[in-house]
Amino acid sequence: MTGEIGQFALLLALAAALVQAVLPLWGAQRGDLRWMALARPLAGVGFGLTSTALTSLIAGFVQVDTSIAYVAAHASQELPLGYRITASWGGHEGSLLLWVWMLAGWSALVAARSAGLPAAFAARVQGVLGLVAAGFLAFIAFTSNPFGRLLPAPPDGRDLNPLLQDPGMAAHPPLLYMGYVGFAVGFAFAVAALLEDELSPRWTRWARPWVLAAWSALTAGIGLGSFWAYYELGWGGFWFWDAVENAAFMPWLLGTALIHSLAVAEKRPGFLRWSVLLALLAFSLSLLGTFLVRSGVVSSVHAFASDPARGLFILALLAAAVGGSLALYAWRAHRAPPAERFAFGSRESLLLLNNLLLATATATVLLGTLYPLAAEVLGGVKLSVGAPYFDTVFPPLMLPLVALMVIGPLARWKLAVMPQLRPLLPLAAASLVAAAALALGLQGSLWMAAGIAAGLWALGGTLALAWSQRTAWRHGLPLWLAHAGVAIFVLGVTLVRSLEQSHDLQLAPGEQASVAGHVLRFQALDAVDGPNYRAARATLAWHRGGEPLLLAPEKRVYGRRQMAMTEAAISRGAWRDVYVSLGEAGADGRWALRVQVKPFMSWVWAGVLAMTAGGLWGVVARRPRVRTAPEVEPPPLVQPLPSTP
């Protein structure tokens, strides 16, 4: 009866979401406290019901109940238990149920933590979240039911897509959806603020920790997805500028701008309208990503195959959310307090430039993602916009943004005076000299030099700022961690893209070859039987006169789906990764091998971890009370900085 229990829980959750969407909003409009008081318990009811539905689906997968069509399509008796659980969100219907469960969880958390909010405002927030939940629950009920029966039930299922049979899939989708859906909270706070009689800046302080939590989850989700693509897909890269990857990256970019805007909007009313707009657009881009993944308009390893009816339903939800919220913004945004005047070069102007650069970067990614789709729909022309476009237009926007991370925190409010920058001049000179020397010595490009210079400047400046303001480490640590993470990430990406080597060769067992100054010896080839696959495993020795490093790449064939997979062998280190993937065997018995040496690859992942840690620390850190008096200037850098970071 797990299917029927889950189905019934979903229908009850839809009814609860509709009530949550209507009564609290109507109560806030009429000033009826009894109806407003329904918002919090209804959020809890919705979370309980969606949890029941998700638990029922997981139970069906654990039991391999093939009478449920979705289970039969994505599980089998041979599938290990851990993967049966993660398979519950391995397809369209189950992942959408996870999406709605995440939304219900955010709504319940907001309800539990909103006791200090005005009753009308809290009711409006829950009402907006109820509207979003009702739309997606209706989508599940009418087009994407994960509990549909398959009669007669087959003796076993098709098995999970081998690409998804990986431990990373236990965390990647939940983290990604937590970030995607978490921006709905910022969206709800912004809409609730627009519905108030006066667009007060107070909502920015209430919304900031929720937005920061969503941004942190999305950062971790994108990073984990890139890590999964790196080690699982066998091609050795971590970012392909795939349309579905871009769909997650665009809300992250606008979410970054939103965090910076919210941080000052309460004290600087000029950023209030900008914060509202960013909150609306960040969640709108999350909905756009949901449409791209599930409509079938793009082909991607990350996308779910879907039919046009589903795509039209999501498109209608997207149009309603975006169109309705932007219309409300156009109607009510003028109620915000007037902006104050500030000089060019002040902290306000630098924050504004930061947001404009992030918004422009988002627009360039959006253009590159949607233009091929628009060209095909309008003109029937198939176009491909790939990495060359993004690698050309994106760095010129990001490198100035990285440079601003050091200058912005030192600038003065309203005034274009930055005496604290003088001690940073040696750092700037050292960064430029070091970058030029590395680029020339390694015969790198101008972009390599620019990326290294920007990364060294940002990392050194952030560490210097953290040291000079160490007495306020509790409040400053989130900023320093996140900015240091960005700097480390930029250095890692620049160096790995500029210095990586790739070598294709063919070897038979017992043969060896010289690769990147090392000797690669093919020691053995073994047949391996897994729980639901057969594999050929190569044992390779990689060395340069010392103790050999053993690598064991595999070529797997999953029997039930008859799908071949490459399992790369990776030796990770602080300074370089050695990445070996096993191809096919030739008629002469030699196996195709691709050996890639990737310097500083671990810095990419370290940067993502630091950014995520900074965001999470900002969520839990106790923020200082907001002062209405003029701000105290940031303490100067009391000591000259060293010549190198």
N, C-alpha and C positions, 0 to 999 in steps of 0.2 A: 504493500500500500504506500510505499515511499513516494511514488509518482503522484498519487492522488493527494497525499498530504502536502507535497510541494505545490501542486497546482492550486489547491484550495488556499494555501497560505499566500500565494501570489495574488489571487483575486481579492482576498481580504486586504492585502497590502495596498492594492490599487484603490480600493474603497477608502482606506484610511488616508492615503495620500490626497485623494480628492477632498475629503473633509478637512484635512490639514491645509489644503490650498485655499479653501473658501471661507470657512468660519473665522479663523484668526484674522484674516485680512478684512473681512466684513466687520468683525468686532473692533479692530483698530480704527476703522473708518467711522464707526458709530460711537466709539468710546465705551463699548460694552466689555467690562472686565471679565465677565463670565465666559464669553466666547474667546477672548484673548487668552484666558487661562488654559484653554484646550490645546494650545500650540505645543507646550512642552510634553504633556503625556502622549499626544498623538505622534510626536517624533519618536518616543520610546516604543510605542506600539508598532510603528512602521519598521523600526530596526529589528524588533523581535520577530515580526512576520517574515521579513526578507531573510533573516538568519535561519528561520525554520525552512524556508524554501531552499536556500543554499545548502544547508545541512542534509536535506532530503536528497538533493541532487548528488552530493558527495557520497551518501550512503548507497545510492543506485550504482555509482561507479565502483565503490569498494566491493559490492556484491556482483558486479558485472551483470546488471539486470538488463539484458538485451531486449526486453519488451519495451523499454524506453528507447525510442529511435536515436536520440542524441547519444546515449550511452553506447548503443550498438555501433555508431559511426566513429567513436573515439576511444574505445577500450577493447580489451580482450583478456582472456584468462591468463595468457602468458605475460601480460604487462605487470611489472613489479608494483607492489602496493603503493609505494610513494608516488609513482607516476599515474596510478589510477586516480589518486586524489587531485594531483595537478591537472589531470586530463579534464576535470570537471569545468575548467575554464580554458581548455585548449581549442574550443570551437566558438562559433559565433554566438549561439544561444547561451552557453554557459558563461562566456566572458561578459556578455551583456548583463546576466544576472549578477555577476561579481561587481560590475559597474554600479548597478542599482544598490547592491548591498553596501558598497563603499559610500554612496550618497546618503543612504539611511544612517550609516554609522556617523558620518560628519554631522548630519542633522541632529542626531541624538547627543553627540558631544557638545554641540553648540547649545542645545537645550539645557544640558546639565551644567554648563558654565556661564549661562546668561542670566543668572539671578540678579546681578547688579545692573542689568540694562533696564531702561524704561519699558514698561509692559507693552506699550503700543509698538515700539521699535522691535522688541523681541518677537512679537506676534507677526509683524510684517516680514521679518527675516525667515521665520518658520513657514509662513505662507508662501513665499517665493520658492523656498526649497521644496515645499510640497507640490507646487506647480511643476517643477522640473521632474520630481520623482513620478508624479502622475503621468507625465508625457512618456517617460521611458518604461514605466510599468505597463502602460497601454501598448507600447511598441512590442514588449515581450508577449503580452497576452494575445495580441491579434496577429502578429507576424513571426514571432521568434520563440515559440513555446518550447522550453527545454524538456518538458514532461510529456510530449506527445507520444502516444503508444504506437508500437510496431507489431502488428499481428498478421500471421503467426511470428513469434519471436525466433530469430535465428539461433543456432546452437552456440555461436560465439560472435564477438564483434570484430570490426575491421582493424583494431589496434590504433594507438595514438600515432600521429604523424611523427616519424623518427626525429625530425628537427626539434620537436618539443620534448623529447625524452632526455631531459637534462635537468640537473638540480637547479640551475639558474631559473628555470621556468616556475619554480615554486615561489620565487620572490619577485621576479621581474614584472609580470602583469599586475600583481597586487600593488606594488610600489608605484608603477606607472599610473594605474587607475586612481590610486590614492591622491596623486598629484593632479591628474586631469580633473577628477571630480572635486578635489578640494578647492579649486578655483570657483566652484559654484557657491562656496560660502562667501568669498569676497564679492561675487556677483550679487548674492542676496543682500549683503550689507549695503552695497551701493544702491540697489533698487529701493531698499527700505529707506535709505537716506533721501532719495529723490521723492519718495512718497510722503515724507514729512512736510509740515507746514513751512519749515525753514531748512535749507541745506546746511546743516551744522557740521563743522569739522570734527566733532566728537567721534563720529562713526569711524574715522580713520584710525584712531587709537584702539577702538574695539576690534576692528577688522584685522589689524596688522599681524598679531600672532597667528591667526588662522591662515592668512595668506602666506606667511613665512613657513608655516608647517607644510602647506601644500607645495610650495616651491621646493622645500627640502626633499619631500617625497618624490617629486618629479625629477629633481636632480639625480637622486639615487636611482630612480627607475630608468632614466635615460642612460646613466653611466653603466648600470648593470646590463641593460640591453646591448650597449656597445661592447661590453666585455663578453657577453654571450655570443654575439656575432663574430667577435675576434677569435675565440677558441673553438666555436662549434661549427661554423660554416666552412672552414677550411681554406679560405682565400687570404687570410692574414691581415685584413683590414678591420677597422673598427667604426668607420662611418662612410656610408656610400652616397649620401645625399639622396637617399630613397624618399619617395613621396610620403611614405608612412613615417619614416624617421623625422622628416621635416614637420609632419603634423604634430609630433610631440615637442619638437624644438621651438616652434613658433610661440606656443603659450609660455614656454620657459623664458624666452626673450622678453615678452611683454610682462610676464610675472616679475622678472628682474627689475624692469623699469617701475612696476607698481610698488615693489618693496621700497625702492628709494624714494618714490613720491609720497608714499604713506608715512615714511619716517619724518617728513618735514611738513606735511599738509596741515597738521593741527596747529603748528606755529606760523606757517606761511600760507595764508588763505589762497594765494595765487596758484598753489598746487592742488587745491581741492577739486576743481573741475577736472583737472588732468588725472587725478587719482580715480575719480568716478569713471571716467571714460576708459582708463586702462583696466579697471576691474571688470567692466562690461565686455571689453574686447578680449581680455585674456580667457574668460570662460567661453566666449563665442568661438575663439580659435580651438578650444578644447572640443566643442561640439563639431566644428569643421573637421577636426581629426577623426572623430567618431564616424562622421559621414564618409570620409575618404577610406577608412579601414573597412567599412561594412557595406558600402554601396556597390562595390564591384567596378568602380570607375578607374581604379588603378590596379596594376598587377605588381605584387610585391610578396616577398617571403613573409612579411609581417601582416599581410592583409587577410581578411576572412572572405572566402567565396560567398557571394550573396546574390539575391535576385533583385530586379529593379523595384519591385514593390517595397522592399525593405529600404532601399535607397531613397525612394520618394517619401516614405514616412519620416526618415531622419531629416531629410531636406526640409520637410514641413516644420518639424520641431526646431531646426536651425533657423529657419526664416522667422518663426514666431518669437524665439528667444532674442535673436539679433535685432529684428525689426521692431519688436515691442519695446525692448530696453533702450534702443537708440532713439526711438520716438519719445519715450519718457524723458530721456536725457535732453533732447532738444526742447522739450516743453518746460522742464523744471530746472535746468542747470543755471539759469540766470539768477536763481535765488541764492547762489553762493555769495559769500562776502567778497567785496572788491579786492583785487590783487594790490599788493604794495609795490612801490617802485624800488628797483634795485639796479646797481651798476653792472655793466658788463665786466666780467672777471670776478664778481662776487660768488659766494657759494651757491646762491640761488641760480645764477646764470650757468654755472658748471653743472649743477644738478639737472637743469633744463636741457643742456647740451647732452648730458648722459642719456636722458630719456629720449631725446630726438634721435640720437644715434641708434639706440636699441629699437625704436619704432621703425626707423629706416631699414635697419637690418632685417626686422621682421617682414617688412614690405618686400624686400628683395627676395627673401626665401619664399614668401607667398606667391610672388610673381613667377618665380622659377618652377614652383610646384603646380600652379593652376594654369599657366599659359599653354602647356601642351594639351591639357584637357579641353580648354576653351577652343584652341585651334582645331582639334579633332571634331568637336561638337558643331562649331560654326562653319568650318570650311572643309571638313573631311580630310584634313591633312594630318598625318601622323608625324609628330615632332618629338625629339628627345632632348631634354635639358638636363644635363648631367653635371658631374663634378667640375669640368672646366668652367662652366658659368659661375657656379657657387665659389670656386676657388679664386676666381677673378674679382668678383664684386664684394665678397664677404670680408676678407682681411682688411681692405682699406677703411671699413667702418669699425672693425673691432680693435685694431691697434691703437687708434686715438682714444678709444674708450678705456683700454687698459692703461694708457698713460695718465688718464684723468683720475684713476683710482688713488694715485699718490697726491695729486694737487688738490682734489676736491675736499678731503677732510681738513686741509690746512687753510683753506680760503676763509675769509671773513664774511659774515652775513652783511648783505646790502652794499658793502664797500669793496672796491677793486684794489685792495692792498693786501699783499701776501709776503710780509717780511720773513716769514718762517721758511720760505723756499730757498733762501740763500745757502744754507748748509747742504741742500740737496744738489747743488751744482756739481760737486765732485762725484756724486753718485751718477748723475746724468752723463758726465764725461767718461767715467769708467765704464758705464754700460755701453756707450757708443763705441769706445775703443775695443772693448772685449768682443762685442758683436762683430765689428769690422775684421778684427784679427781672426776670429773663428771662421767667418765666411770666406775670407781670403785663403786661410790655411787649408780649409776643407773644400775649396772651390765651389762654394755655395752661391746661391742667388741673392739678389737684393732683398727679396722677401725673407730669406733666411736671416740675413743680418737685421732686418727690421723686427722680425719676431723675437730674436734673441735679445735685442736691445730693449724692446718693450717689456719682455718678461723679466729681465734682470732689473730694470728700473722699477717695475711694479713690486717685485719681491723685495728688493733692497729697501725701497721707500716704505713699504708696509711694515717690514721688520723694524726700521728706524722709528716709524711712528709708534709702533707698539712699545718699543723700549722707552721712548720719551714720555709716553702716557701710561706707563706701567702701573702707576698708582690707581688708575681707573680700569684695571684689566677686566674686572667683572662685567662692566658695561661695554668695553671696547672689544673684548675677545671675539664676539660673533663677526664683527666687521673685519678684524684682522685675519681671522681664520679664513673667511670666505674670500677676501681679496688675495691672501697668500695662495689659496687654492686656485684661483683664476690664473695667477702668475705662473705657478708650477705647471698648470695645464697648458698654458700657452707655450712655455719652454718645451714641455714634452712633445706636444704636437709639432712644433717647429722642427725640433731635432729629429724626431722619428721620420717625419715626412722628407726631410732634407738628406738624411744619412742612411736610411734603410737600404739594404741590398737584397736582391732576389736572384736566385740561381736555380735554373732548371737542368736536371740531369737524369740519366738513366743508369741504374746499377742492378746487377744481379747479386744474390747472396754470395759473399766472399770477395766482392770487388770493393774498391775504394776510389775516392776522388779528392782533389784539393779544392776546398771551398772557403773563400774569404780568409785565407791564411791558415786554415785548419784542415785536418784530414777527416773526411767522413767515410767510415767503413760500414758496409752493409754486412752485419754479422750473421743474421739468421732471419728466417721467415717461418712463422708458425700459424697454424689454424686454431682459431679460438671460437668456442661456442658460448654465446651470451644467453640471457633468459629468453629473448625473442629475436635473436639475430645470430648470424655467422660472420666471422671476421677473419681477414688475413692481417696478422700483426708483424710488422718489421721491427727488428732490433738493430739500431744504428749506434755506432760509437763516434762521438765528435770530440776531437782532441787536437792539441798542438804540442805534442811531445810529453805531456804530463798525464795525469790520471784521466781516462776518457769519461766523457759525459754520455750516459746512455739515454737514448730517445726511442720511444716505441709508438710510432703512428700506426693507425689502423684503417683498413678499408672494410666497412661493414655492409652487409646486405640483410635487411629486415624482411623476414620470410612472408609474413602475412600481407604486407603491402608491396613486396618485391621492389623495395626502394634502397638504392645504394647511398651510403653516407661516408664522408671522409672525417675521421677523427684525428685531428692534428696532435702532434707531440710538441710541447712547449717547455723550454727551460727558461725560467724567469729569473731575473736578477735586477739589482738596483740600477745597473748601467746599460744592460742590454738584454733582449730576449732572443733566443734561438728558436725558430718556428719551422717545423718540418711537417709537410703533408704528403701522404702517399697516394699516388695516382693509380693508373691501370698498368697491367703487365703487358708487354709486347710479345710478339711472336717469338722473339729470341730469348725470352725468359727474363729480360730486364724490366725492372719496375720504374715507372716515372716518379721522380721525387722533386719536390720544390722546397728549397731551403731558403729561409728568409732570416736575415739578421736585422734586428730592430733596436737601435740604440735608444735608451731613455724611455722605452715603452712604459715602464712602471710609473714614470712621472705623470703620465696621462691619468692613470687610475688614482694616484696619490692626490692629484689636483681635484678630482671629483669627490674623493672622500673628504678632503679639507673643506670644500664648498658645502657639502652636505652637513658636516659637523658644525660649521659656522652657522648655518641656518637653524639647525636643531638647538644649538646653544642659545640663539636669539629667541627661540620660542619659550624656553624654560627660564631664561635669565630674567631677573626682576629689573624692570625698566625704571629709570628715575622719573620722578614726578615732573610733569610738564611745567615749565616756568613761563610766565607771561612777561616778565621783565626782560630787558635786552640781554642777549646771551653773553656769557663770559667767553673771551677769546680762547681758542685752544692753546695749551701751553706750548711755548717755543721748543724747538729742538735744541736743547741746551748744550749739546756737544757736536762738534763737526762730525760728519759721517765718514766712515772709512772709504777708501777709494774703490773698494770692491764690495758687493753686497754680501 
